[in-house]
Amino acid sequence: MKLSLPYEHLNLRRNPFGEVDLDRRAELAIADVREIVSQLKSGRFAVQFLGGRGRGKTTHLLAIRAHFDGAPYMHLAQDHRAIAAPEAPAGQPIFLDELQRLPRSLRKKLFSGANPLVLGTHRNFARALKRAGYEVRTVRPAGLTDATRVSGIFQRRIEHARRATGAVPTIRPDTIADLLRRYGSNIRRMEHEMYERFQELQGVCDV
């Protein structure tokens, strides 16, 4: 008896909506960051991606970091034990996600440096950054989320999980419209639902 591989019946190597590592998240990102990358090369510039959980802050940070090989990246978990602000050679951007969890003394130290900053945060630190002498750009990824972007994200995930040439599951526009209606800009919740749907698929079809 021939044994089937997981997700072979979908022409996929894995569930497209499962967790992926940081490097893969950068590859899968749908984010136009070219202008920001250029600005980060111009001195004391800080960009903060502002918004709630699941809105695309980390995705944007990682898409930018892909342009700066070896740049330090720190994600502060809820139970973090930060003992130092991240540092980098002069001119190299520092990437810090969940900035609002960094203790005030360490934020002050971070802002007093000369490095460009790429920040993900639930709180707006524009005033503090400007007082420290930074030119600041604030981006709210939630405002960038529409049907076109969600469709592009989903398609890229499915293609990345493709096993071979031939048909793979596709996601209908009305499904995306329904997800947007129910979850707003929370792409992470949309992906969680799609993960469960793909777990139950019996074959290649429109979802």
CORCORLIN-V294848 format. One record per pair of residues at least 4 apart in sequence whose ideal C-beta (glycine too) atoms are under 7 Angstrom apart, sorted by sequence separation. I is the first residue (numbers start at 0). J is the second residue. D is the distance in Angstrom with one decimal. If there is no record, write none. Layout:
BEGIN
[[I,J,D] [I,J,D]]
END
This chain:
BEGIN
[[3,7,4.9] [11,15,6.5] [13,17,6.1] [19,23,3.8] [21,25,6.8] [22,26,6.7] [23,27,6.1] [24,28,6.6] [32,36,5.6] [33,37,6.7] [34,38,6.5] [35,39,6.4] [50,54,3.9] [55,59,5.9] [56,60,6.6] [57,61,6.2] [58,62,6.3] [59,63,6.5] [60,64,6.2] [61,65,6.7] [75,79,4.4] [87,91,4.0] [101,105,5.0] [103,107,6.3] [104,108,6.7] [105,109,6.3] [106,110,6.2] [107,111,6.3] [120,124,6.2] [124,128,5.5] [125,129,6.2] [126,130,6.4] [127,131,6.5] [129,133,6.3] [144,148,5.7] [146,150,6.0] [147,151,6.4] [148,152,6.4] [149,153,6.3] [150,154,6.1] [151,155,6.3] [152,156,6.5] [153,157,6.4] [154,158,6.2] [155,159,6.2] [156,160,6.6] [157,161,7.0] [170,174,5.3] [172,176,6.2] [173,177,6.3] [174,178,6.5] [175,179,6.4] [176,180,6.4] [177,181,6.3] [178,182,5.6] [179,183,7.0] [185,189,6.8] [186,190,6.2] [187,191,6.5] [188,192,6.7] [189,193,6.4] [190,194,6.3] [192,196,6.5] [193,197,6.2] [194,198,6.6] [195,199,6.9] [196,200,7.0] [200,204,6.7] [3,8,6.6] [6,11,4.1] [19,24,5.5] [39,44,5.7] [101,106,5.0] [128,133,4.3] [143,148,6.3] [144,149,6.6] [170,175,6.3] [6,12,6.3] [38,44,5.1] [50,56,5.9] [64,70,5.6] [75,81,6.2] [87,93,5.1] [95,101,6.9] [129,135,5.6] [161,167,5.7] [182,188,4.6] [6,13,5.9] [128,135,4.7] [182,189,5.3] [6,14,6.6] [19,27,6.8] [48,56,4.1] [64,72,5.8] [85,93,5.2] [85,95,6.0] [125,135,4.8] [157,167,5.7] [196,206,5.8] [35,46,5.4] [48,59,5.0] [157,168,6.6] [178,189,4.5] [48,60,6.5] [73,85,4.8] [125,137,5.6] [71,85,4.8] [123,137,6.8] [178,192,6.8] [71,87,5.0] [70,87,6.4] [110,127,6.3] [153,170,5.1] [110,128,6.1] [81,101,6.0] [98,118,4.8] [111,131,6.2] [70,91,5.6] [75,96,6.8] [79,100,6.0] [81,102,6.5] [84,105,4.4] [93,114,5.0] [98,119,6.7] [99,120,5.2] [110,131,4.0] [70,92,5.3] [71,93,5.7] [72,94,4.2] [73,95,5.1] [74,96,4.3] [75,97,4.3] [92,114,6.4] [97,119,6.2] [98,120,4.1] [99,121,5.0] [71,94,6.6] [74,97,6.3] [91,114,6.2] [92,115,4.3] [93,116,5.5] [94,117,4.7] [95,118,5.5] [96,119,4.0] [99,122,4.4] [67,91,6.7] [70,94,6.0] [81,105,6.1] [84,108,4.7] [89,113,6.2] [92,116,6.8] [67,92,5.5] [75,100,4.2] [84,109,4.2] [92,117,5.4] [150,175,5.6] [75,101,6.1] [98,124,6.5] [146,172,6.9] [149,175,5.2] [32,59,6.5] [36,63,6.0] [87,114,5.4] [30,58,6.2] [35,63,6.0] [30,59,5.1] [146,175,5.2] [149,178,6.9] [168,197,7.0] [28,58,4.8] [32,62,5.0] [36,66,4.7] [64,94,5.3] [146,176,6.3] [149,179,6.7] [32,63,4.8] [30,62,4.3] [168,200,6.2] [174,206,5.9] [28,61,6.3] [146,179,6.3] [24,58,6.2] [28,62,4.0] [60,94,5.4] [152,186,6.6] [171,205,5.1] [168,203,5.6] [171,206,6.6] [25,61,4.0] [60,96,5.7] [167,203,6.2] [168,204,6.0] [169,205,5.3] [170,206,5.0] [24,61,5.1] [25,62,5.7] [149,186,6.7] [166,203,4.8] [168,206,5.6] [25,64,6.6] [57,96,5.5] [21,61,5.9] [25,65,4.4] [56,96,6.8] [144,184,4.1] [149,189,6.7] [153,193,6.9] [144,186,6.5] [141,184,3.7] [39,92,5.1] [63,117,5.5] [60,117,5.6] [60,119,5.3] [57,119,5.8] [56,119,3.8] [43,113,6.2] [45,115,6.8] [48,118,6.9] [51,121,6.4] [44,115,5.0] [45,116,4.0] [46,117,5.6] [47,118,4.3] [48,119,4.9] [49,120,5.9] [45,118,6.6] [47,120,5.5] [49,123,5.8] [39,115,4.4] [47,124,6.1] [39,117,7.0] [47,125,6.9] [59,138,6.9] [59,140,5.8] [45,128,4.9] [56,140,6.0] [55,140,3.6] [54,140,5.0] [54,141,4.4] [45,133,4.3] [47,135,7.0] [49,137,5.6] [43,132,5.8] [44,133,6.7] [50,139,5.4] [43,133,5.2] [44,134,5.0] [45,135,5.2] [46,136,4.6] [47,137,5.4] [48,138,5.2] [49,139,5.3] [50,140,5.7] [43,134,6.6] [50,141,4.9] [46,138,6.4] [48,140,5.8] [38,136,6.8] [35,136,7.0] [29,148,5.7] [29,151,4.6] [29,152,5.0] [29,155,6.6] [27,155,5.3] [27,156,6.0] [54,184,5.4] [54,185,6.5] [55,186,6.0] [27,159,6.1] [53,185,4.3] [53,186,5.9] [53,187,3.0] [52,187,6.8] [53,188,5.8] [16,156,6.2] [15,156,4.1] [15,157,4.7] [15,159,6.9] [15,160,4.1] [13,160,5.3] [12,160,5.4] [11,160,4.6] [11,161,6.4] [12,162,5.0] [10,161,6.6] [11,162,5.5] [10,162,5.0] [10,163,6.0] [7,162,6.5] [10,165,5.5] [10,166,6.4] [11,167,6.4] [10,167,4.9] [9,167,6.7] [9,168,5.7] [16,190,4.7] [16,193,4.5] [17,194,6.2] [16,194,3.8] [14,194,5.7] [16,197,6.1] [15,197,6.6] [14,197,5.1] [14,198,6.4] [9,200,5.9] [10,203,6.1] [8,202,5.5] [9,203,5.9]]
END
